[in-house]
Amino acid sequence: MTGNEIREKSWSGNDIRKAFLDFFKSKGHTIVRSSSLVPHGDPTLLFTNAGMNQFKDVFLGLEKRDYTRATTAQKCVRAGGGREAQRSGKCRVYEAASHVFRDDGEFFVW
């Protein structure tokens, strides 16, 4: 797709997610599907509140994956946070698009 085609296209949320994931897949990343909004097996989290929650055990060295580069569009919930959210009692549901890779034993997240 050329620059002009990108600017002229009407992008849906699905289009943006697919373009993001496909870009990193083309760079050698494995697409990892979104985890549950309610994390299983992690008593420290009530909700998935960040895109990297599903990689927590990898970062802590408790789990190994058969890939070193990953990309994901993780569904997340933010409850509380800013004063506005605390006053209104509302929470935010959003999708965190991110990628992570490990080179020489160090993790890089974006």
C-alpha positions, -999 to +999 in steps of 0.1 A: +000+000+000+014+034-009+014+065+013-014+081-007-035+049-005-030+048+033-041+084+037-071+080+015-084+048+030-111+049+057-095+028+085-117+008+109-104-005+142-100-040+127-079-025+098-056-007+122-051-038+144-044-060+114-020-035+098-001-033+131+001-070+137+010-078+100+038-052+101+055-069+130+048-103+116+066-093+084+096-084+107+097-119+122+074-114+153+049-141+163+014-128+166+001-137+201-037-135+205-052-114+233-054-130+267-086-130+288-096-097+305-097-117+337-062-132+342-061-169+351-035-181+376-023-147+387-036-136+421-019-102+418-043-090+390-080-086+391-081-075+354-057-074+325-046-038+328-016-037+304-006-053+271+024-070+286+005-089+314+004-120+293+042-120+291+048-114+329+061-150+336+084-147+306+099-114+319+103-130+354+121-160+339+094-184+351+083-194+316+100-199+282+083-194+249+093-209+216+097-175+200+118-145+209+098-118+192+061-112+197+033-088+188-001-085+203-033-064+205-042-071+241-077-062+254-073-043+287-094-027+315-084+003+336-104+008+367-096+039+387-065+057+377-071+094+371-093+117+393-120+118+367-123+080+367-123+079+405-151+105+408-172+090+381-167+054+391-162+044+355-135+022+340-119+022+305-118-008+282-091-004+255-067-024+233-030-022+238-010-028+206+025-036+214+055-057+205+082-074+226+115-089+216+144-105+234+180-101+221+210-112+241+188-120+271+173-085+275+137-076+268+126-046+247+089-036+248+071-010+228 
